[in-house]
Amino acid sequence: MVAADLDVTVDLARSLLKEQHPDFADLRLDLVANGWDNVIVRLGDDLALRLPRRELGAELIRNEHRVLPLLAPRLPVAVPEPVRVGAPSAALGYPWPWGVVRWADGVPAAIIPAAERTGWAEHLARVFVALHQPAPEDAPGNRFRGIPIEERQATFEDRLTLLPERLHPRARTLWAEAVAAPEYDGVPMWLHGDPHPANLVADGGRLSAVIDFGDVTSGDPASDLGAMWLTFDAEGRRRFRRVVDAEARGGRGWDAGMWRRAQGWALLYTTICFSYPDTHPIMVGVGEHAVEQLFG
């Protein structure tokens, strides 16, 4: 895990609540996750605090606080829309915005077998159909997502070495096909930006939430749709794509070029998953699954 810029504790969370949202300050607090960018503290039974632990995470929280109130009403799944917004506190030495969101029961989809995700493949597809709608010009920018895939060539070349060498020829062919696909020429669509299975919450055979919208942006939906190979097996992908093909863009679906670019994005994400073998083992597992789906 990357080092925190600030140690975020339960005591700090309690103090922030007392200072800014005292009606919540007496609820039970339980530290449940110390993540890459944020600390998650459960608040009572139905709420949670999301508190950035580093400056980059603070910018992602700002994106969520700005965008999710606009997107949440149109999405057929729970998302971390802020219930309350917290401000930086000079008195407590906490320099970033933070938020109170609704708690979502479940576990990261990345830790359950892929076959158990198939039952909600159509649900996730409809989340994407609802999300991938025209975005305004002032949507958050993101230089890594939603852009023409050829702009990620250097990253692909750098991370390709993380795959087994026997796969390199096939990976280069797949990448070349994605880059050669027609560029997206539609209006920029709203994008989640990072919809891998560690950012999907599953509970009892259902998709209960989609989280971590900090990379939310606009552009080519292919960079979101690449998550299909990271999340599902062949049957799950069949169900997912059937819904997207039937319902996206008012029933017109996407063209073949969209899916070729999406597969290229899936390959790029797969290589990135292997970048943190000691600090992010869950993502290594996501990468191993995706290798099987892309090359198995």
RANORVEN-V185508 format. One record per run of one state. SS is the DSSP state (H for helix, E for strand, L for the rest). FROM is the first residue (numbers start at 1). LEN is the number of residues. If there is no record, write none. Layout:
BEGIN
[[SS & FROM & LEN] [SS & FROM & LEN]]
END
This chain:
BEGIN
[[L & 1 & 9] [H & 10 & 11] [L & 21 & 1] [H & 22 & 3] [L & 25 & 4] [E & 29 & 6] [L & 35 & 3] [E & 38 & 6] [L & 44 & 3] [E & 47 & 6] [L & 53 & 2] [H & 55 & 20] [L & 75 & 3] [E & 78 & 1] [L & 79 & 3] [E & 82 & 5] [L & 87 & 2] [E & 89 & 1] [L & 90 & 4] [E & 94 & 1] [L & 95 & 3] [E & 98 & 5] [L & 103 & 4] [E & 107 & 2] [H & 109 & 3] [L & 112 & 2] [H & 114 & 18] [L & 132 & 2] [E & 134 & 1] [L & 135 & 14] [H & 149 & 12] [L & 161 & 4] [H & 165 & 16] [L & 181 & 8] [E & 189 & 3] [L & 192 & 5] [H & 197 & 3] [E & 200 & 4] [L & 204 & 2] [E & 206 & 5] [L & 211 & 6] [E & 217 & 3] [L & 220 & 2] [H & 222 & 4] [L & 226 & 1] [H & 227 & 5] [L & 232 & 2] [H & 234 & 18] [L & 252 & 4] [H & 256 & 21] [L & 277 & 4] [H & 281 & 15] [L & 296 & 1]]
END
